[in-house]
Amino acid sequence: MLVDDYKELLHEDFLNFLEEKSILIVGATGMIGAYFAKSILEVKRRYNRKIEVSLMARDRDKLNYLFSSYSNEFKYLQHDISHEITDKNRYDVFFHASSPASPIFHSQDSEFYNLINANVLGIKNIVEKAKLDDSELIVYLSTSYIYGEEKNEDSPAIILPSDEGSHYSISKILAERILIHESISSSFNYLIIRPFNTYGPGIRMGEGRIIGDLVQSIKSKNKIEFKSPPNHQNSFCYLSDFINAIDFIFSDSYKNCIYNIGNDEEIYSLIEIAELLNQDASTKFKFSFNQDSQRSLQGKPNMIKSKLPDLSKLKSTGWKPRVGLVEGIKRTMDADI
């Protein structure tokens, strides 16, 4: 793990909560799942914390590769979360991060039911295991794609079933509902997190996410063609800021809560991102805009700011992002995963 990232990782509040507990991280080979797991394993190692870490994933080889430097410090559970959890070990905490977030998967017929099952059946299976284990907490990574124009945690979900990829958002909101419903009659609490454009070490390249495509273009020195309009605004949250936000949530109020996590302090249009990165020799790249992108948002002015987060609730905890976009992209490029 990058030294600079470690300085901004989990500190006292969340680690104190995990002390002498057992946590199962589901989706441990995904970008957020792997980074979250490494964060816990790293601070556990450095400060001799008594936390029992178990990682669930389908691909053992990938997990062994990602966690080779921590091979004796966690338990591995090879399992598909869409199937019942039959593991006999008891868990106090579950962290469900198993669901492909890349847009390319949302439009693939072969991934249609995989996406739905990972969320809906996945949370159902975790809930059943949590009931059996008398667990304390389930943390669920949902999505910000459920929002319309308003994006605070109490805003209504706006999802059109006819939209391509809407099954991803629908499965996320249904999983949220299952979790909230089941917590009423159970001993566990829940924490639902809705990420906004998170990126960092482990992001896959060539899958349609802006940062992944940028990193690929910078590394390969190949020209990138943006499919969104030049004035399309966005913001991006680096992984260490994302994980650090969780710690701040635990210093405030986390039981049965929903939080947005993102970055609202750096808001750029695509053309501004391109110009910003090209000011630094290490992040220079060539780019163009698809002609169709110029017309794609005509008559849809509200779509220009469609992914900008409302972080009022999160910032009330005292949290603020620390890693800027250029620095975050450099760290992503330098990372070993």
Summary of the structure (lengths in Angstrom):
residues: 337
radius of gyration: 19.5
end to end distance: 8.7
largest distance: 57.0
contacts: 1084
relative contact order: 0.13
helix: 43%
strand: 15%
